[in-house]
Amino acid sequence: MYPVIAKYYCLAFIFITFALLSSCGGNSSNTSSLPVNSTSVSYGGNYHTVQTINEDFEQGHKAAYANGTVNLKTGKWFFADALIANSEADFKTGSQAVRIKNNGKISMLFEVEGAASVTLKHAAYGNDGASSWALFVVVNGDKTYKQTGATITSSRHTLKTVTFNIHKTGRLRFEIRKLTGGKNRINLDDFTITGTQDIKSEAGTSVSTGDTIVYTKPTGTDSVAANDNNNLLCGNPSGATADLSNYNNYLINQKYYTESYSRDRCGPNWVCWHLDAADLGSTNRLNNFRPDTKLPADWYEAQDYSYKNSGFDKGHNCPSGDRTNTTDANSATFLMDNIVPQAPYNNQRTWEHLEDYCRTQVQQGKEVYVMMGSYGTGGTGSKGYATTIDEGRINVPARIWKVAVIIPNGNNDLKRINRNTTVIAVDTPNDNGIGPNWMQYVCTIRDIEKNTGYNLLSSLPKPVQDAIEVIRFTGTPKRNTYYP
């Protein structure tokens, strides 16, 4: 009898315990999944799991006012006439703060999903006079920033907190612009967004393990397309492949650019890359020319000394100046398989001025898809004509060309390239007697295709190719964009 009673008591105890746990902990699994900094914010009566994102500017480094990107705790930011400051005259809560002069700005290069408010600390720098500034926002990838909240004046020489009520849903990107005050400078610190939703990884959006919402380029008509900013968005000009048997048209993805490499010419046939504001920063030119040790083991690797006393410059295809956002990006441009023997005046004057022109377009709110290559044999450097250097191992090209496809900043790039898109095609002699004005060497894309056998814009619809590949660029750059 006692074993039977004990059995019933045991079953009753288990049942009661289960009921108590169910009533007390029914939502426990959801609660445990919340981020540690989550709060509840109401959007029209609907509550969401949200995060507070704080940027304290303690992890970045930017010592100059020149335009450039900065890697901060929350993600990448673009700084114009702004820097990360840590002097005694800077007002800050930690060891660093932002300092902005003139009509400078700082802009998020990542997006957050929704926001209830933005809080920011500000002060007039040092003993400077008053300046005004404002917060701007762009929603769902729109091209136009709009001011949100009132214009703020920084006149006190101590940090003051201001809160902007945002109450917006959708993908948001914020920008802070200094509006008045001229040379007077301001300090900004502790930029905090409250009410950022902890959204799922659906539709190409994911949440990092920290506070930053990382956008991973979802597809769609009005959003970032899958191949946006891809080095080969416009096409693979020669149909290069990563097949060792295709040794003179060998595809190499160098991350910061993509190239077709020729083993026998010991150099690139062409190099493709994308250029926008995120690629331009404050990294100094590294000059660390070196062989690409990832080439197949039995292929000759050009060395830095291969060009010694040759009369030719080590001419970049993807230029160092197009990759100044990080040391890794800049360093990648000095791999010797991104280099060709280039006549010094071609490299240092004509080509440099064309590169500067493309970067100027980026600074004016555009992005550029670039292709550069060379063909033929025999060029004239500072020491005369040559067909090869490095004891016959490296081919000296006869012609050096470039194509630039320029579009306004935005998303879904391939569909935005149309009959009205600005394209520049230039084909220059590899000759030290070349003129400094690259406009003298403007041609059409079809001219380059005829001389190389390439299909340069193969990813574009045929009607678009037929329209823009026969256009000869007639723009008139300012004098100082192509003269020393």
Buried (B, 14 or more C-beta within 10 A) or exposed (E): EEEEEEEEEEEEEEEEEEEEEEEEEEEEEEEEEBBEBBBEBEBEEEEBBBBBBBBBBBEBEBEEBBBBBBBBBBBBBBBBBBBBBBEEEBBBEEEBBBBBBBBBBBBBBBBBBBBBBBBBBBBBBBEBEEBBBBBBBBBBBBEEBEEBBEEBBBBEBEBBEBEBEBBBBBBBBBBBBBBEBEEBBBBBBBBBBBBBBBBEEEEBBEBEEBBBBBBEBBEEEEBBBEBBBBBBBBBBBBEBEEEEEBBEBBBBEBEBBBBBBBBEBBBBBBBBBBBBBBBBBBBEEBEEBEBBEEBEEEBBBBBBEBBEEBBBBBBBBBBBBBBBBBBEBBBBBBBBBBBBBBBBBBBBBBBBBBBBBBBEBBEEEBBBBBBBBBBBBBBBBEEEEBEBBBEEBBBBBBBBBBBBBBBEBBBBBBEBBEEEBBBBBBBBBBBBEBBBBBBEBBBBBBBBBEBBEBBBBBBBEEEBBEBBBEBEBEEEBEEEBBEE
